């Protein structure tokens, strides 16, 4: 099968690159194992969690950081393009880079974490509760709704954190008949399982119970993200019935809005004419004169995927793009050159919540995001997202920003090659 | 020194390991007023950091016949009184091509002398019984080794002791002694959580502090010489083997593979360490390599099985028992009457020994305590089943098996862990049947029971009472769920969150030495979730800061 571009990895990076290229009329295939970090999305995309100064120091402090390759001009442009791309896919986001804070570059607003910490965010799905500053000033009164028997939402933690910051905060608990059967199964009472039940009448029933439980003067009503699997209109519906502004807070484990975002993006990709090949993985490739000629996959062993360009968007260790063995770290699909510490005793920090060197490991690439094998750059392969070396998504709060920016950059480079 | 008014006991036992808690049970059953004090949680020393092997004694048969005989006798007793803690797996002692097959007959003869049923079996028969065993074996001996859960054993002893009036104070450290240079009359305790101090009186103080016995003894003004020896182990992600597998040769590094619960354990290495290393010892990359290499010789599948974590314990070995006159029971254990040895009344030490012989150690020291108090009451711990092992296991009857099938996952898990104590848990509400820890099938009901009845003070304790967070995910999901429940039960969300940080940090200590493959994937997710998504690091930092501000 012949394509203009074949993308390996169907998470956020692969989908953004794919949509961008397919919209320009390219024939694009995405080969996806089916795993996506979006399934655990907190509802927000983060671009930079540190100070502006730290961002500006990146060329010196971390020369291989992907942001150094993207550059400021492109980053600002891609931010606006991303917002537009998500909106067209049916995922309206709030935020952007336009209203940048002087001190905190990339921080448009603050999101609420599952334990009630206010964290800087760049773009957030519009059903989530957000704050304009690091203190929760705009909501003097908040009512948090717990769902009985649901263990992946922590209203007490959130209430405690907001109360300490001067919010008049209370927690109410509701139950729903639609969830009774779910409770009988010890493992089904999780966000996605609940969201499957809470549709149509069942959702209306829950909304009425929420309305009763929160009463008058509830202020902002915060609910766990356990409905709206198909459409964000569900949140508006609940808001209407409750008669107060309703926003969601993130849950632990699988994220319902994240699952929806993943689905909407892959639908958008297919609407643009892209081929989304799910549940498959690349097992072999042919390299000739510094160019990838073709790929073979596990499920389509009888045919080759060939393209002018390839994008590697397989993620880091968690996404299975990188693999750590006792004697070293390798990139899984092509065996690309990897930037990492050689000895395993240097991979990990002493404390889990402190800096972990392995977070920054990934494939080495040139200024155009093209990786190499044994020092030789591959002319028609791009690496995007967290498979790239140089960024620490946790400590720098830059995971989604790197994914989005490098995906746009690779797509742009591919399109400019075709122009030539 | 407070003149009086403090609480008075017959016996205060220092140390919440199997020996201490087992002694508490024995003393309580003989009618004594007992208090156990433990500076941390129960089972945090060598008790919770070993193989979980109920020795048949075969390992010691050739080198130490007396220990071997003690082991087989205790092995038979524990299979009866602690059956919900024991899995009768049996064990194999295998001979590999590089080993001397001639050793096998020496080994079998020594086993028989000690009273251990040891039977040479055909290598093919061994492979049939245990398909994970190295197929290159040239000889095999079957022995009655078994797997035992030390955490459960401590819980059951503690419950039984409490049922008979004993009191248990965890997170209470002994800071000093009450009395004179010739007579101990009690201890000075510090509540580790609040910093509060109090005195309690005792007719006899039992030093059952394991490797820390020498520190405690010194505090009382006497010497007990211990020899800290570090042993490291690896936990594999699933049960590779169903029988204990040993090498039929002189005991060496990494030559015992024990199945237990959902996992298998390979160990151990052996290295002398300094006393100041006891509380902060780590598993080195070299030890990990030795454990994998040697372990793979017992069961080749280990080379490709995911390693969940590495941990090490410090064996409470006695340096030299020469000074321990009188009740020197064997090379393995010693029971010292410091009145007789050092002229210090009211103070006894029980040290050395093994997990397998904990009950015997408890019996010996309780005999000594009774004789000092001029009491003539016989020990009954060898006959009386522990809490949890009172009734026949459900699966032994047809009706029981039928009942078992229809039980919820959480209840099945709980029954496996707590035996007949499961009847004290409330599974009647659907919300309580929900699973908190999916890897180990721990339900809300079991967590609530552990908080109410098993002395869980902090989130990290829950792991030792229920196996929560001990499975494949190493707690990255269930820690938060459990914290939610603990936070609700204690009404202190801040404490619960700082407990989560402690919980994931403790898990990390074990994952770090083996952080590659699946374990690094989990670690990346754990840090991304707790630190990145939740902001746990900054929350704990802010809480610590505000505590410091308050103090200032």
Interface residues (C-beta under 8 A of the other chain):
Chain A: X40 X42 X113 X114 X115 X116 X117 X119 X148 X149 X151 X152 X154 X156 X157 X160 X161 X180 X183 X184 X186 X187 X189 X250 X252 X253 X316 X317 X318 X320 X323 X324 X325 X326 X344 X345 X347 X348 X350 X351 X352 X353 X354 X356 X358 X359 X393 X394 X395 X397 X399
Chain B: X285 X289 X408 X409 X410 X430 X431 X433 X434 X435 X436 X438 X441 X443 X444 X477 X480 X481 X483 X484 X485 X487 X488 X493 X494 X496 X497 X501 X504 X505 X507 X508 X512 X515 X516 X517 X520 X521 X523 X524 X525 X526 X527 X528 X529 X530 X531 X532 X533 X534 X535 X536 X537 X538 X539 X540
